Amino acid sequence: MVAVETLRVWALHLLCFVLPVASLAFLLTAPHPWWAALPWLLVLIGSILLDMRSPSERRQPLATMPGWPFDGVLYLLFALQIANVALLVRMVALHGFFTADTLVGWLLVGINSGYSGFVVAHELIHRASPALQRLGRLMLASALYEHFYTEHVRGHHMRVGTGEDPATARFGEGPGEFLLRTVPGQFRSAWRIEAKRLGDPDMRWRDRRMLRSRVVHGLVLEWGIALAILATLGLGAFAVFVLQAALAIRLLEAVNYFEHWGLARTTRRVRTIDSWDTDSWFTLYTLVGLSRHADHHAYASRPYQQLRYFEESPKLPYGYFGTTLLTLFARRRLSRLLTNELERRELGPFAREAA
């Protein structure tokens, strides 16, 4: 029984390889004429359509499933992320920047870095193993966002749903406003967290103790990679590396936007009603369990295959792919849908405590 259920769940999680493998195949077969490059984007369109029509998945995980098959998925996704970024910059260095291949490669790899890259890094930095955490930090560095390791684990998870958390979107706040607030806010928070660990939360950047800051280490790593690309592969390769990171960060913060939008925590312990969930079958298995975000925040060390469904958490109108599309291109519709859900469940500004 355990072996059969483990195989079933593991096989479903193989859906997470669709986008990174498609990106890899595109990069390995470059160069393409423009008319052969553009159809590769159908994998993105298909993912959004499948997610918006996805059935529900509310089955709970079997507690006795072994973890090693699911850890193997993470290792392979890590390898694919690094390979895709490396092949993208190599493709541009060899064939030029102003091509259809560059546009399609940027979209495929940038979106893959935003979903597969950041999602897998998010899973790894929550693991107890320092080796797995380092893999997660390297994945974050491939998208120029290594400070997320410090801010997310030691900042966001402590302050989620409060006014002190730069990664919690406020009720009525638009995605553009949130982006302009959260990106610098998260970096400042990570910097202060490390400065406090080193002895002085108001430490200046010139202080020698900052040489031991993990945020400084991350900056050196990620921009060292970027400048090495510039020096060895040229300006076009450097530009596409930075642009894929920018796209990935935009998608990450779109997800951050709706994961806690409008929710206000009123208890010291994070509850399952303090995060938005989706019961989308497609999102659950393509994004290694990220959609069960309520359980993740309540029990952050729980591995992705063991995350549980909770009926009481507020539910997104679609899975993560569809809701991200609304965040980027239909802000008012998304705001209306989320507001209706909060009002129906008496959460956020509609909570009885608020009244």
C-alpha positions, 0 to 999 in steps of 0.5 A, a space after each residue: 500500500 505504501 509503495 503503491 501510494 508513493 509511486 503514484 504521488 512521485 509519478 504525478 510530481 514528475 509534471 514539474 519537469 515539463 517546463 525545465 525539460 522543454 527549456 533544455 530541449 529548446 536551448 540544446 536545439 538552437 539556433 532556430 529560424 524565427 518561425 520554429 522558435 515561437 511554437 516553443 512558447 506553447 508549453 507556457 500557454 498550455 500550462 496556464 490553460 491546464 491550470 485554469 481548468 484543473 480539477 481539485 486535489 484534496 487528498 491528504 498525503 500518506 505519512 509513511 511515504 519515504 522521502 528519498 524519491 521526492 528528494 531525487 526530484 529536487 536534485 534533478 530540478 536543481 541540475 536543470 536550473 543551472 544547466 538552463 541558465 548556462 545554456 541560455 547565456 551560451 546560446 546568446 554568446 554564440 548566436 547574438 542577442 537580437 534574435 527570436 531565439 533570445 526572446 523565446 529563451 529568455 521567456 522559457 528560462 526566466 519563467 522557469 527560474 521564477 517557478 521551477 528555480 525559485 520554488 525548488 530553492 524555496 523547498 531546499 532552504 527550508 531543509 535542515 541539511 546545510 548542504 541542501 540549503 547551499 544548493 537552494 542558495 545557489 539556485 537563488 543566486 542564479 536569479 540574483 536574489 540570494 538574500 531571499 534565503 535570509 529574509 524568507 526563512 528568518 524574516 517572512 516566516 516570523 512576521 507573515 500576516 503583520 504590518 512588519 512583513 514586507 512580503 505580505 500584501 495589504 488589503 487593497 494594495 495593487 501588485 505594482 505598489 506591492 512590487 515597489 515596496 517589497 523588493 527593497 523592503 525584503 533586501 533591507 530586512 535581510 541586511 538588518 537580520 544579518 547585521 543583528 546576527 553579527 552584533 549590531 542591527 544598525 551596522 554600517 556596510 563599511 563595518 568589517 563584521 559585514 564580511 561575515 554577512 550571508 547577504 554580502 556573501 550572496 551579493 558577491 556570489 551572484 554578481 561574481 557570476 554575472 560579471 564573469 559572464 560579462 567578461 567571458 561571454 560578452 555584453 549580450 550574454 550578461 544582459 540576458 542573464 540579468 533579464 532572466 533574473 528580472 523576469 524570475 523575480 517579477 514572477 516570484 513577487 507576483 506569487 508573494 503578492 497573492 499568497 497572503 494578500 489582505 490577511 492579518 494575523 491576530 495570533 502569535 502562532 501562524 495559523 492555516 487561515 493566514 495564507 491563501 491556498 489553492 486546491 488545483 491539481 495541476 499546481 500541486 504537482 507542477 510546483 512541488 506542493 507550493 500550492 498548499 501554502 497554509 500548511 507550509 507556513 504552519 509547519 515550515 519544515 514539512 517536506 513538499 510531498 507531506 503538505 496537507 490540504 486545509 478546508 479552512 484556509 482562503 482559496 485562490 480563484 485558480 491555481 498559481 499559473 492562472 492567478 499569476 496571470 490575473 495578478 499581472 494583467 487583470 488586477 481589478 478582477 483578481 482584487 474583486 475575487 479575493 475580496 469576495 473570498 475574504 468576505 465569505 470567510 470573514 477573514 482580513 478586514 472582514 474578520 470579527 476581531 477587526 469589526 
